[in-house]
Each structure stands twice: as structure tokens, then as C-alpha cells.
């Protein structure tokens, strides 16, 4: 199993085990993110940082070089998180430009 699938499976198990709040119907483009990230206003830390209200905010992780999570920063991060921060635990990579754009648009609306 490749790293991305393994991380996704682990995140899904963690979410189920923790009984984390989840949006009843996460936006379609963010459904994959919900395996490791809380999308709800509760902003609980799961395997990854909560994503609700993330867009436009300063990153809470150090070493990214980003002033805020905007389209350019999120595009670079989602394309290859370990290139931005080599010791990141985020193994999921979104190679498809169109899919990344849809995820970023959905994140910008998650507020």
C-alpha cells in the first residue's frame, strides 16, 4: 500500500476511534480531507489540523514559509507537502491541478 493510501486508512480509523465531530455531509471536494482533518466548527485536532476557517489564516505549523493559507500556499502545500516541510506527517499529495483547485475553493468557503 502506498504512503498516501496508508495515511488515509489510518486517518479514517483514527476519526472513527476518536468519535470526532464531522460534518454530516462534507463538501464533495473535501471528503478525502475528512479522513484526517476535522471540517466542523469544533476545530478538533485529529491526525491533521482542523480545516474549518483555515483559509486566510496564518499557518499554525512552523517552517512553511507561508504568511497565510491562501490559494498559492495551499496549491504548493497540496501538490507536495514534504517539499514545503520535509518533516511533515501529511503524506497525502494531490497531483491533479484541477482537483487541487477544487479543494482550495472548497476550503475558502469553509467558514
MOPAC internal coordinates of N, CA, C and O (Angstrom, degrees):
PM7 1SCF
backbone

  N    0.0000 0     0.00 0     0.00 0    0    0    0
  C    1.4618 1     0.00 0     0.00 0    1    0    0
  C    1.5225 1   107.53 1     0.00 0    2    1    0
  O    1.2310 1   120.02 1   -46.91 1    3    2    1
  N    1.3487 1   117.57 1   133.09 1    3    2    1
  C    1.4611 1   118.47 1  -179.20 1    5    3    2
  C    1.5266 1   110.69 1   -74.99 1    6    5    3
  O    1.2310 1   120.86 1   -13.03 1    7    6    5
  N    1.3328 1   115.97 1   166.97 1    7    6    5
  C    1.4693 1   121.40 1  -174.64 1    9    7    6
  C    1.5192 1   113.29 1   -58.44 1   10    9    7
  O    1.2310 1   120.30 1   138.47 1   11   10    9
  N    1.3250 1   117.04 1   -41.53 1   11   10    9
  C    1.4623 1   120.39 1  -178.05 1   13   11   10
  C    1.5183 1   111.40 1   -63.74 1   14   13   11
  O    1.2310 1   120.51 1   135.08 1   15   14   13
  N    1.3245 1   116.63 1   -44.92 1   15   14   13
  C    1.4607 1   119.66 1   179.46 1   17   15   14
  C    1.5147 1   111.17 1   -66.94 1   18   17   15
  O    1.2310 1   120.62 1   141.29 1   19   18   17
  N    1.3311 1   116.41 1   -38.71 1   19   18   17
  C    1.4570 1   120.06 1   178.49 1   21   19   18
  C    1.5285 1   110.45 1   -62.90 1   22   21   19
  O    1.2310 1   120.33 1   134.92 1   23   22   21
  N    1.3266 1   116.97 1   -45.08 1   23   22   21
  C    1.4705 1   121.00 1   179.69 1   25   23   22
  C    1.5186 1   110.76 1   -63.78 1   26   25   23
  O    1.2310 1   120.44 1   140.53 1   27   26   25
  N    1.3137 1   116.76 1   -39.47 1   27   26   25
  C    1.4575 1   121.13 1   178.44 1   29   27   26
  C    1.5286 1   110.76 1   -63.72 1   30   29   27
  O    1.2310 1   120.54 1   134.67 1   31   30   29
  N    1.3247 1   116.57 1   -45.33 1   31   30   29
  C    1.4673 1   120.93 1   179.34 1   33   31   30
  C    1.5218 1   110.59 1   -63.70 1   34   33   31
  O    1.2310 1   120.33 1   135.78 1   35   34   33
  N    1.3194 1   116.97 1   -44.22 1   35   34   33
  C    1.4585 1   120.94 1   178.94 1   37   35   34
  C    1.5265 1   110.60 1   -61.88 1   38   37   35
  O    1.2310 1   120.60 1   137.43 1   39   38   37
  N    1.3261 1   116.46 1   -42.57 1   39   38   37
  C    1.4665 1   120.49 1   178.97 1   41   39   38
  C    1.5107 1   111.58 1   -61.86 1   42   41   39
  O    1.2310 1   120.20 1   138.18 1   43   42   41
  N    1.3101 1   117.21 1   -41.82 1   43   42   41
  C    1.4622 1   120.97 1   179.62 1   45   43   42
  C    1.5239 1   110.64 1   -63.01 1   46   45   43
  O    1.2310 1   120.35 1   139.47 1   47   46   45
  N    1.3200 1   116.94 1   -40.53 1   47   46   45
  C    1.4660 1   120.75 1   177.85 1   49   47   46
  C    1.5190 1   110.14 1   -65.32 1   50   49   47
  O    1.2310 1   120.45 1   137.34 1   51   50   49
  N    1.3297 1   116.74 1   -42.66 1   51   50   49
  C    1.4610 1   120.65 1  -179.54 1   53   51   50
  C    1.5231 1   110.88 1   -63.17 1   54   53   51
  O    1.2310 1   120.14 1   136.27 1   55   54   53
  N    1.3076 1   117.34 1   -43.73 1   55   54   53
  C    1.4618 1   120.76 1  -179.88 1   57   55   54
  C    1.5109 1   109.75 1   -60.74 1   58   57   55
  O    1.2310 1   120.37 1   134.10 1   59   58   57
  N    1.3225 1   116.90 1   -45.90 1   59   58   57
  C    1.4563 1   120.54 1   179.51 1   61   59   58
  C    1.5160 1   111.80 1   -63.99 1   62   61   59
  O    1.2310 1   120.37 1   139.25 1   63   62   61
  N    1.3120 1   116.90 1   -40.75 1   63   62   61
  C    1.4632 1   121.02 1  -177.64 1   65   63   62
  C    1.5191 1   111.91 1   -69.77 1   66   65   63
  O    1.2310 1   120.30 1   145.46 1   67   66   65
  N    1.3079 1   117.03 1   -34.54 1   67   66   65
  C    1.4583 1   120.64 1  -177.20 1   69   67   66
  C    1.5240 1   112.86 1   -84.20 1   70   69   67
  O    1.2310 1   120.55 1   166.07 1   71   70   69
  N    1.3088 1   116.55 1   -13.93 1   71   70   69
  C    1.4584 1   119.37 1  -177.71 1   73   71   70
  C    1.5142 1   111.17 1    62.09 1   74   73   71
  O    1.2310 1   120.37 1  -142.11 1   75   74   73
  N    1.3030 1   116.90 1    37.89 1   75   74   73
  C    1.4528 1   121.70 1  -175.72 1   77   75   74
  C    1.5145 1   111.60 1   -67.77 1   78   77   75
  O    1.2310 1   120.80 1   -30.71 1   79   78   77
  N    1.3211 1   116.08 1   149.29 1   79   78   77
  C    1.4537 1   117.93 1   175.98 1   81   79   78
  C    1.5141 1   109.10 1   -65.51 1   82   81   79
  O    1.2310 1   121.07 1   -33.06 1   83   82   81
  N    1.2708 1   115.56 1   146.94 1   83   82   81
  C    1.4632 1   119.69 1   178.63 1   85   83   82
  C    1.5047 1   108.03 1  -141.68 1   86   85   83
  O    1.2310 1   120.85 1   -26.05 1   87   86   85
  N    1.2830 1   115.97 1   153.95 1   87   86   85
  C    1.4467 1   118.74 1   173.66 1   89   87   86
  C    1.5204 1   106.85 1   -70.49 1   90   89   87
  O    1.2310 1   120.45 1   -43.12 1   91   90   89
  N    1.3039 1   116.74 1   136.88 1   91   90   89
  C    1.4621 1   120.74 1  -179.10 1   93   91   90
  C    1.5228 1   110.38 1   -55.75 1   94   93   91
  O    1.2310 1   120.63 1   138.03 1   95   94   93
  N    1.3024 1   116.40 1   -41.97 1   95   94   93
  C    1.4586 1   121.90 1   178.36 1   97   95   94
  C    1.5203 1   108.24 1  -133.34 1   98   97   95
  O    1.2310 1   120.01 1   -92.68 1   99   98   97
  N    1.3390 1   117.60 1    87.32 1   99   98   97
  C    1.4624 1   118.02 1  -179.65 1  101   99   98
  C    1.5195 1   109.83 1   -62.22 1  102  101   99
  O    1.2310 1   120.28 1   -31.26 1  103  102  101
  N    1.3296 1   117.07 1   148.74 1  103  102  101
  C    1.4606 1   118.63 1   176.23 1  105  103  102
  C    1.5277 1   109.46 1   -52.01 1  106  105  103
  O    1.2310 1   120.54 1   -42.04 1  107  106  105
  N    1.3045 1   116.57 1   137.96 1  107  106  105
  C    1.4717 1   122.55 1  -175.77 1  109  107  106
  C    1.5258 1   111.92 1   -47.76 1  110  109  107
  O    1.2310 1   120.40 1   134.38 1  111  110  109
  N    1.3074 1   116.84 1   -45.62 1  111  110  109
  C    1.4538 1   119.86 1  -176.25 1  113  111  110
  C    1.5238 1   113.76 1   -73.35 1  114  113  111
  O    1.2310 1   120.23 1   168.13 1  115  114  113
  N    1.3279 1   117.17 1   -11.87 1  115  114  113
  C    1.4632 1   120.46 1   178.65 1  117  115  114
  C    1.5259 1   112.66 1  -106.69 1  118  117  115
  O    1.2310 1   120.09 1  -179.43 1  119  118  117
  N    1.3063 1   117.42 1     0.57 1  119  118  117
  C    1.4686 1   120.37 1  -177.87 1  121  119  118
  C    1.5232 1   111.18 1   -56.86 1  122  121  119
  O    1.2310 1   119.40 1   140.37 1  123  122  121
  N    1.3165 1   118.75 1   -39.63 1  123  122  121
  C    1.4570 1   122.00 1   179.60 1  125  123  122
  C    1.5315 1   110.69 1   -65.58 1  126  125  123
  O    1.2310 1   120.20 1   147.39 1  127  126  125
  N    1.3302 1   117.22 1   -32.61 1  127  126  125
  C    1.4626 1   121.93 1  -179.75 1  129  127  126
  C    1.5286 1   111.52 1   -69.84 1  130  129  127
  O    1.2310 1   121.12 1   149.84 1  131  130  129
  N    1.3418 1   115.46 1   -30.16 1  131  130  129
  C    1.4581 1   121.12 1  -175.59 1  133  131  130
  C    1.5204 1   112.96 1   -65.20 1  134  133  131
  O    1.2310 1   119.75 1   166.14 1  135  134  133
  N    1.3116 1   118.09 1   -13.86 1  135  134  133
  C    1.4626 1   120.57 1   177.25 1  137  135  134
  C    1.5273 1   111.60 1   -65.59 1  138  137  135
  O    1.2310 1   120.22 1   148.60 1  139  138  137
  N    1.3226 1   117.18 1   -31.40 1  139  138  137
  C    1.4667 1   121.33 1  -177.01 1  141  139  138
  C    1.5254 1   114.48 1  -123.41 1  142  141  139
  O    1.2310 1   120.28 1   165.46 1  143  142  141
  N    1.3368 1   117.07 1   -14.54 1  143  142  141
  C    1.4585 1   120.94 1  -173.88 1  145  143  142
  C    1.5186 1   111.09 1  -123.48 1  146  145  143
  O    1.2310 1   120.83 1   -40.97 1  147  146  145
  N    1.3374 1   116.01 1   139.03 1  147  146  145
  C    1.4558 1   121.43 1   173.90 1  149  147  146
  C    1.5259 1   107.78 1   -76.62 1  150  149  147
  O    1.2310 1   120.87 1   -52.41 1  151  150  149
  N    1.3198 1   115.95 1   127.59 1  151  150  149
  C    1.4607 1   121.33 1   179.30 1  153  151  150
  C    1.5240 1   111.89 1  -102.30 1  154  153  151
  O    1.2310 1   120.44 1   178.95 1  155  154  153
  N    1.3085 1   116.76 1    -1.05 1  155  154  153
  C    1.4618 1   121.23 1  -174.95 1  157  155  154
  C    1.5278 1   111.90 1   -89.22 1  158  157  155
  O    1.2310 1   120.25 1   -15.54 1  159  158  157
  N    1.3367 1   117.13 1   164.46 1  159  158  157
  C    1.4644 1   120.87 1   176.69 1  161  159  158
  C    1.5359 1   113.11 1   -63.55 1  162  161  159
  O    1.2310 1   119.71 1   166.73 1  163  162  161
  N    1.3358 1   118.16 1   -13.27 1  163  162  161
  C    1.4672 1   120.68 1   178.27 1  165  163  162
  C    1.5309 1   111.31 1   -65.43 1  166  165  163
  O    1.2310 1   120.55 1   154.44 1  167  166  165
  N    1.3363 1   116.55 1   -25.56 1  167  166  165
  C    1.4620 1   123.21 1   176.73 1  169  167  166
  C    1.5299 1   113.37 1    52.49 1  170  169  167
  O    1.2310 1   120.43 1  -133.17 1  171  170  169
  N    1.3300 1   116.78 1    46.83 1  171  170  169
  C    1.4593 1   119.88 1   177.41 1  173  171  170
  C    1.5245 1   110.35 1   -78.48 1  174  173  171
  O    1.2310 1   121.50 1   -35.04 1  175  174  173
  N    1.3125 1   114.74 1   144.96 1  175  174  173
  C    1.4725 1   120.59 1   175.93 1  177  175  174
  C    1.5127 1   107.19 1   -82.27 1  178  177  175
  O    1.2310 1   120.50 1   -61.13 1  179  178  177
  N    1.3118 1   116.65 1   118.87 1  179  178  177
  C    1.4599 1   121.90 1   175.99 1  181  179  178
  C    1.5288 1   106.47 1  -107.67 1  182  181  179
  O    1.2310 1   120.12 1    43.70 1  183  182  181
  N    1.3066 1   117.38 1  -136.30 1  183  182  181
  C    1.4569 1   120.08 1   175.11 1  185  183  182
  C    1.5215 1   110.65 1   -64.07 1  186  185  183
  O    1.2310 1   121.09 1   147.03 1  187  186  185
  N    1.3311 1   115.52 1   -32.97 1  187  186  185
  C    1.4583 1   122.07 1   178.07 1  189  187  186
  C    1.5156 1   110.16 1  -125.66 1  190  189  187
  O    1.2310 1   120.95 1    -6.17 1  191  190  189
  N    1.2927 1   115.78 1   173.83 1  191  190  189
  C    1.4682 1   121.81 1  -178.56 1  193  191  190
  C    1.5263 1   110.88 1   -65.33 1  194  193  191
  O    1.2310 1   119.98 1   -29.30 1  195  194  193
  N    1.3417 1   117.64 1   150.70 1  195  194  193
  C    1.4653 1   119.84 1   174.63 1  197  195  194
  C    1.5271 1   110.00 1   -63.99 1  198  197  195
  O    1.2310 1   120.93 1   -34.32 1  199  198  197
  N    1.3294 1   115.82 1   145.68 1  199  198  197
  C    1.4599 1   120.17 1  -176.80 1  201  199  198
  C    1.5198 1   114.23 1  -105.17 1  202  201  199
  O    1.2310 1   119.72 1   168.40 1  203  202  201
  N    1.3143 1   118.14 1   -11.60 1  203  202  201
  C    1.4627 1   120.91 1  -179.35 1  205  203  202
  C    1.5321 1   108.80 1   -64.96 1  206  205  203
  O    1.2310 1   120.50 1   -56.38 1  207  206  205
  N    1.3299 1   116.64 1   123.62 1  207  206  205
  C    1.4628 1   121.23 1   178.98 1  209  207  206
  C    1.5196 1   114.56 1    75.26 1  210  209  207
  O    1.2310 1   119.73 1  -171.02 1  211  210  209
  N    1.3126 1   118.12 1     8.98 1  211  210  209
  C    1.4619 1   122.33 1  -177.48 1  213  211  210
  C    1.5268 1   112.27 1   -64.80 1  214  213  211
  O    1.2310 1   120.65 1   137.97 1  215  214  213
  N    1.3390 1   116.35 1   -42.03 1  215  214  213
  C    1.4670 1   121.17 1  -174.11 1  217  215  214
  C    1.5304 1   110.63 1   -58.36 1  218  217  215
  O    1.2310 1   120.96 1   -51.49 1  219  218  217
  N    1.3168 1   115.77 1   128.51 1  219  218  217
  C    1.4588 1   121.48 1   179.45 1  221  219  218
  C    1.5181 1   114.37 1    89.23 1  222  221  219
  O    1.2310 1   120.38 1   171.82 1  223  222  221
  N    1.3211 1   116.88 1    -8.18 1  223  222  221
  C    1.4604 1   121.41 1  -178.64 1  225  223  222
  C    1.5295 1   111.33 1   -91.44 1  226  225  223
  O    1.2310 1   120.78 1   -19.78 1  227  226  225
  N    1.3109 1   116.11 1   160.22 1  227  226  225
  C    1.4581 1   122.49 1   174.78 1  229  227  226
  C    1.5319 1   108.01 1   -72.91 1  230  229  227
  O    1.2310 1   119.38 1   -42.98 1  231  230  229
  N    1.3208 1   118.78 1   137.02 1  231  230  229
  C    1.4619 1   120.39 1   177.68 1  233  231  230
  C    1.5297 1   111.68 1   -59.71 1  234  233  231
  O    1.2310 1   120.79 1   -39.87 1  235  234  233
  N    1.3125 1   116.09 1   140.13 1  235  234  233
  C    1.4662 1   120.82 1   177.43 1  237  235  234
  C    1.5248 1   111.11 1   -87.91 1  238  237  235
  O    1.2310 1   120.34 1   169.28 1  239  238  237
  N    1.3208 1   116.96 1   -10.72 1  239  238  237
  C    1.4574 1   120.31 1   175.72 1  241  239  238
  C    1.5187 1   108.47 1   -96.78 1  242  241  239
  O    1.2310 1   120.98 1   -40.71 1  243  242  241
  N    1.3111 1   115.74 1   139.29 1  243  242  241
  C    1.4661 1   119.14 1  -179.00 1  245  243  242
  C    1.5234 1   110.11 1   -85.74 1  246  245  243
  O    1.2310 1   121.34 1   -21.54 1  247  246  245
  N    1.2996 1   115.04 1   158.46 1  247  246  245
  C    1.4493 1   120.43 1   173.13 1  249  247  246
  C    1.5105 1   116.45 1    89.63 1  250  249  247
  O    1.2310 1   119.69 1  -172.94 1  251  250  249
  N    1.3258 1   118.19 1     7.06 1  251  250  249
  C    1.4709 1   118.88 1   179.29 1  253  251  250
  C    1.5248 1   111.60 1   -84.10 1  254  253  251
  O    1.2310 1   120.40 1   152.24 1  255  254  253
  N    1.3193 1   116.83 1   -27.76 1  255  254  253
  C    1.4549 1   120.80 1  -175.91 1  257  255  254
  C    1.5188 1   113.02 1    81.54 1  258  257  255
  O    1.2310 1   120.07 1  -177.74 1  259  258  257
  N    1.3362 1   117.48 1     2.26 1  259  258  257
  C    1.4592 1   121.25 1  -179.68 1  261  259  258
  C    1.5205 1   109.95 1   -91.72 1  262  261  259
  O    1.2310 1   120.63 1   -42.26 1  263  262  261
  N    1.3311 1   116.41 1   137.74 1  263  262  261
  C    1.4584 1   121.12 1   175.03 1  265  263  262
  C    1.5242 1   110.36 1   -77.43 1  266  265  263
  O    1.2310 1   121.24 1   146.02 1  267  266  265
  N    1.3385 1   115.23 1   -33.98 1  267  266  265
  C    1.4596 1   120.37 1   178.08 1  269  267  266
  C    1.5263 1   108.71 1  -157.06 1  270  269  267
  O    1.2310 1   121.34 1   -16.74 1  271  270  269
  N    1.3368 1   115.05 1   163.26 1  271  270  269
  C    1.4576 1   120.89 1   176.73 1  273  271  270
  C    1.5280 1   108.55 1   -83.59 1  274  273  271
  O    1.2310 1   121.03 1   -88.88 1  275  274  273
  N    1.3170 1   115.63 1    91.12 1  275  274  273
  C    1.4621 1   121.59 1   176.34 1  277  275  274
  C    1.5308 1   108.00 1  -113.02 1  278  277  275
  O    1.2310 1   120.67 1     5.95 1  279  278  277
  N    1.3154 1   116.33 1  -174.05 1  279  278  277
  C    1.4822 1   119.64 1  -177.15 1  281  279  278
  C    1.5265 1   112.12 1   -57.62 1  282  281  279
  O    1.2310 1   120.22 1   133.53 1  283  282  281
  N    1.3078 1   117.18 1   -46.47 1  283  282  281
  C    1.4657 1   120.39 1  -177.48 1  285  283  282
  C    1.5281 1   111.73 1   -64.79 1  286  285  283
  O    1.2310 1   120.73 1   135.47 1  287  286  285
  N    1.3301 1   116.21 1   -44.53 1  287  286  285
  C    1.4717 1   120.09 1  -179.59 1  289  287  286
  C    1.5278 1   111.12 1   -64.89 1  290  289  287
  O    1.2310 1   120.62 1   134.23 1  291  290  289
  N    1.3233 1   116.41 1   -45.77 1  291  290  289
  C    1.4627 1   119.51 1  -179.74 1  293  291  290
  C    1.5258 1   111.42 1   -66.06 1  294  293  291
  O    1.2310 1   120.12 1   143.65 1  295  294  293
  N    1.3115 1   117.38 1   -36.35 1  295  294  293
  C    1.4618 1   120.22 1   178.25 1  297  295  294
  C    1.5247 1   110.24 1   -62.36 1  298  297  295
  O    1.2310 1   120.80 1   133.75 1  299  298  297
  N    1.3094 1   116.08 1   -46.25 1  299  298  297
  C    1.4682 1   120.47 1   179.64 1  301  299  298
  C    1.5281 1   110.62 1   -64.60 1  302  301  299
  O    1.2310 1   120.48 1   136.81 1  303  302  301
  N    1.3283 1   116.69 1   -43.19 1  303  302  301
  C    1.4636 1   121.53 1  -179.33 1  305  303  302
  C    1.5202 1   111.53 1   -62.98 1  306  305  303
  O    1.2310 1   120.43 1   128.83 1  307  306  305
  N    1.3274 1   116.78 1   -51.17 1  307  306  305
  C    1.4639 1   120.38 1  -177.39 1  309  307  306
  C    1.5289 1   112.68 1   -66.64 1  310  309  307
  O    1.2310 1   120.20 1   150.30 1  311  310  309
  N    1.3244 1   117.23 1   -29.70 1  311  310  309
  C    1.4625 1   120.80 1   179.43 1  313  311  310
  C    1.5250 1   111.65 1   -68.35 1  314  313  311
  O    1.2310 1   120.51 1   146.36 1  315  314  313
  N    1.3501 1   116.63 1   -33.64 1  315  314  313
  C    1.4602 1   119.59 1  -179.28 1  317  315  314
  C    1.5300 1   110.15 1  -169.99 1  318  317  315
  O    1.2310 1   120.18 1   -98.16 1  319  318  317
  N    1.3314 1   117.26 1    81.84 1  319  318  317
  C    1.4670 1   120.30 1  -177.03 1  321  319  318
  C    1.5245 1   113.98 1   -55.77 1  322  321  319
  O    1.2310 1   119.92 1   140.88 1  323  322  321
  N    1.3235 1   117.76 1   -39.12 1  323  322  321
  C    1.4666 1   119.38 1  -177.28 1  325  323  322
  C    1.5222 1   112.96 1   -71.48 1  326  325  323
  O    1.2310 1   119.56 1   160.95 1  327  326  325
  N    1.3288 1   118.45 1   -19.05 1  327  326  325
  C    1.4642 1   120.66 1   173.84 1  329  327  326
  C    1.5250 1   110.19 1   -74.52 1  330  329  327
  O    1.2310 1   120.71 1   150.38 1  331  330  329
  N    1.3343 1   116.26 1   -29.62 1  331  330  329
  C    1.4612 1   121.49 1   178.51 1  333  331  330
  C    1.5290 1   110.12 1   -80.48 1  334  333  331
  O    1.2310 1   120.78 1   135.24 1  335  334  333
  N    1.3098 1   116.11 1   -44.76 1  335  334  333
  C    1.4698 1   122.22 1  -178.23 1  337  335  334
  C    1.5256 1   107.72 1  -138.75 1  338  337  335
  O    1.2310 1   120.27 1   -84.03 1  339  338  337
  N    1.3338 1   117.09 1    95.97 1  339  338  337
  C    1.4655 1   121.02 1  -172.84 1  341  339  338
  C    1.5286 1   115.93 1   -53.67 1  342  341  339
  O    1.2310 1   119.49 1   150.02 1  343  342  341
  N    1.3152 1   118.57 1   -29.98 1  343  342  341
  C    1.4725 1   119.75 1  -177.76 1  345  343  342
  C    1.5321 1   112.86 1   -97.45 1  346  345  343
  O    1.2310 1   120.05 1  -161.56 1  347  346  345
  N    1.3187 1   117.51 1    18.44 1  347  346  345
  C    1.4623 1   120.15 1   179.86 1  349  347  346
  C    1.5291 1   110.86 1   -66.39 1  350  349  347
  O    1.2310 1   121.02 1   -28.32 1  351  350  349
  N    1.3154 1   115.65 1   151.68 1  351  350  349
  C    1.4644 1   120.11 1   175.22 1  353  351  350
  C    1.5253 1   110.72 1   -91.37 1  354  353  351
  O    1.2310 1   120.02 1   173.03 1  355  354  353
  N    1.3226 1   117.57 1    -6.97 1  355  354  353
  C    1.4620 1   119.79 1   179.38 1  357  355  354
  C    1.5230 1   109.18 1   -78.48 1  358  357  355
  O    1.2310 1   121.63 1   -67.07 1  359  358  357
  N    1.3191 1   114.49 1   112.93 1  359  358  357
  C    1.4607 1   120.33 1  -177.71 1  361  359  358
  C    1.5267 1   112.08 1  -100.61 1  362  361  359
  O    1.2310 1   120.15 1   168.93 1  363  362  361
  N    1.3224 1   117.31 1   -11.07 1  363  362  361
  C    1.4620 1   121.09 1  -176.24 1  365  363  362
  C    1.5231 1   109.84 1   -75.81 1  366  365  363
  O    1.2310 1   120.32 1   -50.33 1  367  366  365
  N    1.3159 1   117.00 1   129.67 1  367  366  365
  C    1.4608 1   123.69 1  -179.30 1  369  367  366
  C    1.5263 1   108.21 1  -122.15 1  370  369  367
  O    1.2310 1   120.74 1   -45.26 1  371  370  369
  N    1.3319 1   116.20 1   134.74 1  371  370  369
  C    1.4659 1   120.90 1   176.98 1  373  371  370
  C    1.5251 1   106.83 1  -108.37 1  374  373  371
  O    1.2310 1   120.93 1   -81.12 1  375  374  373
  N    1.3162 1   115.83 1    98.88 1  375  374  373
  C    1.4695 1   120.90 1  -175.68 1  377  375  374
  C    1.5249 1   113.08 1   -77.35 1  378  377  375
  O    1.2310 1   120.08 1   149.76 1  379  378  377
  N    1.3168 1   117.45 1   -30.24 1  379  378  377
  C    1.4528 1   122.03 1  -175.22 1  381  379  378
  C    1.5383 1   110.92 1   -78.06 1  382  381  379
  O    1.2310 1   120.54 1   -59.21 1  383  382  381
  N    1.3334 1   116.58 1   120.79 1  383  382  381
  C    1.4694 1   121.71 1  -177.28 1  385  383  382
  C    1.5290 1   112.39 1   -58.51 1  386  385  383
  O    1.2310 1   120.80 1   137.07 1  387  386  385
  N    1.3189 1   116.08 1   -42.93 1  387  386  385
  C    1.4620 1   120.82 1  -179.04 1  389  387  386
  C    1.5279 1   111.32 1   -64.90 1  390  389  387
  O    1.2310 1   120.59 1   137.90 1  391  390  389
  N    1.3042 1   116.47 1   -42.10 1  391  390  389
  C    1.4748 1   120.33 1   179.16 1  393  391  390
  C    1.5273 1   110.62 1   -65.40 1  394  393  391
  O    1.2310 1   120.48 1   138.55 1  395  394  393
  N    1.3400 1   116.69 1   -41.45 1  395  394  393
  C    1.4715 1   120.00 1   177.09 1  397  395  394
  C    1.5166 1   110.30 1   -60.38 1  398  397  395
  O    1.2310 1   120.00 1   136.45 1  399  398  397
  N    1.3142 1   117.60 1   -43.55 1  399  398  397
  C    1.4702 1   121.58 1   179.99 1  401  399  398
  C    1.5255 1   110.93 1   -61.08 1  402  401  399
  O    1.2310 1   120.25 1   139.75 1  403  402  401
  N    1.3236 1   117.13 1   -40.25 1  403  402  401
  C    1.4679 1   120.71 1   179.05 1  405  403  402
  C    1.5242 1   111.02 1   -67.38 1  406  405  403
  O    1.2310 1   120.24 1   139.79 1  407  406  405
  N    1.3235 1   117.15 1   -40.21 1  407  406  405
  C    1.4665 1   120.62 1   177.72 1  409  407  406
  C    1.5231 1   109.88 1   -63.84 1  410  409  407
  O    1.2310 1   120.35 1   135.01 1  411  410  409
  N    1.3213 1   116.93 1   -44.99 1  411  410  409
  C    1.4669 1   120.90 1  -179.74 1  413  411  410
  C    1.5218 1   111.13 1   -63.02 1  414  413  411
  O    1.2310 1   120.30 1   137.99 1  415  414  413
  N    1.3177 1   117.03 1   -42.01 1  415  414  413
  C    1.4676 1   120.25 1   177.26 1  417  415  414
  C    1.5268 1   110.25 1   -61.64 1  418  417  415
  O    1.2310 1   120.13 1   136.46 1  419  418  417
  N    1.3095 1   117.35 1   -43.54 1  419  418  417
  C    1.4665 1   120.84 1   178.79 1  421  419  418
  C    1.5315 1   111.00 1   -63.39 1  422  421  419
  O    1.2310 1   120.22 1   139.74 1  423  422  421
  N    1.3273 1   117.18 1   -40.26 1  423  422  421
  C    1.4708 1   120.50 1   177.22 1  425  423  422
  C    1.5208 1   111.49 1   -63.60 1  426  425  423
  O    1.2310 1   120.41 1   143.13 1  427  426  425
  N    1.3258 1   116.81 1   -36.87 1  427  426  425
  C    1.4663 1   119.86 1  -179.33 1  429  427  426
  C    1.5383 1   111.10 1   -67.24 1  430  429  427
  O    1.2310 1   120.08 1   157.51 1  431  430  429
  N    1.3093 1   117.45 1   -22.49 1  431  430  429
  C    1.4687 1   122.31 1   179.75 1  433  431  430
  C    1.5342 1   112.89 1   -94.29 1  434  433  431
  O    1.2310 1   120.10 1   172.77 1  435  434  433
  N    1.3106 1   117.41 1    -7.23 1  435  434  433
  C    1.4573 1   122.20 1  -176.01 1  437  435  434
  C    1.5332 1   110.22 1   -85.26 1  438  437  435
  O    1.2310 1   121.92 1   -98.24 1  439  438  437
  N    1.3402 1   113.93 1    81.76 1  439  438  437
  C    1.4725 1   119.94 1  -178.25 1  441  439  438
  C    1.5021 1   110.69 1  -150.27 1  442  441  439
  O    1.2310 1   120.10 1   180.00 1  443  442  441

